[in-house]
């Protein structure tokens, strides 16, 4: 417990919790919109932003944020019509972003030992500025999701119906992409770009099974992610392991436990009740 | 009185393939229209054009005297199938409330008036008891009725229903048609169906869509007319419409250039139905 006295551990825990909240909320939207692959593309392509920051000598997190936001708008425009080759385009941008990052870092003179930490996370690297940026992003993310909740819900459930009600679904799609980009940036320090997907998928997927609304799914997913991140960081400190990977192993263990074939309490209404309403049908 | 739907010289193509061309259509208030035609004939496309979801290549559409984009909130729309998947965490009441959404629906909660209206519509379709059930647990027919409630909850002046009878058994279809006939007193209804066996006696006119669009008004469907054919109109107008010659009650589409094509199509309809 004395380890909690170190400022870097406190920073890491705080950053972890901030990232867990963002990835629980946005991850839920990603899962219900079936945009997991798209989120993966944004996360990996964000490495281009890391390369750019090093090459230009800019601060890393704000640069990655700017790069990812721009990238998310491009991807959003390319994927707004759900035509057949959407996944191929995501694959192209996914690889392009990473390649750009690697070449830019090659071109940067000097010592580049820090790079692995952006791919796999490093809790030692969390600075106070990072924490402030993450806090602000968390506030913006939460506030905008609360503000647009009903529209985002309708967009996720039946986009065409929302369009038929006269709502501009393309703008909403682009906004959702931007939210994804921002939350990817939050998790760079904690799990790294490569492992972000775990926080985006596992907790929301578990939460979806246990809840009856998108709102409660987001809350449960954020809570689960907080649990995974806290436990993961604690274990990483105790056994001197890589934080990101430890967090994900904790999450995966929990995930597998809930998938074991013992009876899990089901949500009211989730159970089969088909015969009930059949009288008039 | 001005027609509620007016389409003039409309053409629309998809990736260079013409889907609809030279469409002229005028539908009066309080009409109950069945939109029929083969699969891929452009029925759903026509509905989506009228909702402003697609833009026509040429020609224009006026709904209640306005552009489709402006009028879309005065239309109730029930899509062919909900795109939402089975596992989506959403309850019946929340799906119905979605029918009242607009670009200014900010915040988390719906107002009391919205909820009240949603419950009324659920009662109307006989799904009030299911308000808190997850949508994924509903049967196809139940989901269909919830989506109808969603289309009605905005108190529309026109109702567009795309294949509302799919997933519903014969008894249910009768009940649903009675409900629609009731609603028809207040609103114009357009009902798309690919199954021409499903034309109910409540239908007042028929629109045939197969790239071109033909309108057959109420006069062509008068019960007396059916009786002169030696059939009792009340019991089954369906038979006559479906089987064409010698029971044909609709006039032949009068575009001469299309006459041969249309005839061929009618034949293929019949042979397909015969195979069933």
Boltz contact constraints between the chains, C-beta under 6 A:
constraints:
  - contact:
      token1: [A, 147]
      token2: [B, 106]
      max_distance: 6.0
  - contact:
      token1: [A, 149]
      token2: [B, 108]
      max_distance: 6.0
  - contact:
      token1: [A, 150]
      token2: [B, 105]
      max_distance: 6.0
  - contact:
      token1: [A, 154]
      token2: [B, 98]
      max_distance: 6.0
  - contact:
      token1: [A, 154]
      token2: [B, 101]
      max_distance: 6.0
  - contact:
      token1: [A, 157]
      token2: [B, 84]
      max_distance: 6.0
  - contact:
      token1: [A, 157]
      token2: [B, 88]
      max_distance: 6.0
  - contact:
      token1: [A, 157]
      token2: [B, 90]
      max_distance: 6.0
  - contact:
      token1: [A, 158]
      token2: [B, 82]
      max_distance: 6.0
  - contact:
      token1: [A, 158]
      token2: [B, 83]
      max_distance: 6.0
  - contact:
      token1: [A, 158]
      token2: [B, 84]
      max_distance: 6.0
  - contact:
      token1: [A, 163]
      token2: [B, 53]
      max_distance: 6.0
  - contact:
      token1: [A, 164]
      token2: [B, 51]
      max_distance: 6.0
  - contact:
      token1: [A, 164]
      token2: [B, 53]
      max_distance: 6.0
  - contact:
      token1: [A, 164]
      token2: [B, 72]
      max_distance: 6.0
  - contact:
      token1: [A, 164]
      token2: [B, 77]
      max_distance: 6.0
  - contact:
      token1: [A, 165]
      token2: [B, 101]
      max_distance: 6.0
  - contact:
      token1: [A, 166]
      token2: [B, 72]
      max_distance: 6.0
  - contact:
      token1: [A, 166]
      token2: [B, 73]
      max_distance: 6.0
  - contact:
      token1: [A, 167]
      token2: [B, 103]
      max_distance: 6.0
  - contact:
      token1: [A, 208]
      token2: [B, 89]
      max_distance: 6.0
  - contact:
      token1: [A, 211]
      token2: [B, 89]
      max_distance: 6.0
  - contact:
      token1: [A, 212]
      token2: [B, 89]
      max_distance: 6.0
  - contact:
      token1: [A, 212]
      token2: [B, 91]
      max_distance: 6.0
  - contact:
      token1: [A, 212]
      token2: [B, 134]
      max_distance: 6.0
  - contact:
      token1: [A, 213]
      token2: [B, 89]
      max_distance: 6.0
  - contact:
      token1: [A, 214]
      token2: [B, 89]
      max_distance: 6.0
  - contact:
      token1: [A, 217]
      token2: [B, 89]
      max_distance: 6.0
  - contact:
      token1: [A, 269]
      token2: [B, 132]
      max_distance: 6.0
  - contact:
      token1: [A, 269]
      token2: [B, 133]
      max_distance: 6.0
  - contact:
      token1: [A, 269]
      token2: [B, 134]
      max_distance: 6.0
  - contact:
      token1: [A, 269]
      token2: [B, 137]
      max_distance: 6.0
  - contact:
      token1: [A, 270]
      token2: [B, 134]
      max_distance: 6.0
  - contact:
      token1: [A, 273]
      token2: [B, 137]
      max_distance: 6.0
  - contact:
      token1: [A, 274]
      token2: [B, 139]
      max_distance: 6.0
  - contact:
      token1: [A, 277]
      token2: [B, 130]
      max_distance: 6.0
  - contact:
      token1: [A, 277]
      token2: [B, 142]
      max_distance: 6.0
  - contact:
      token1: [A, 280]
      token2: [B, 126]
      max_distance: 6.0
  - contact:
      token1: [A, 281]
      token2: [B, 141]
      max_distance: 6.0
  - contact:
      token1: [A, 281]
      token2: [B, 142]
      max_distance: 6.0
  - contact:
      token1: [A, 281]
      token2: [B, 172]
      max_distance: 6.0
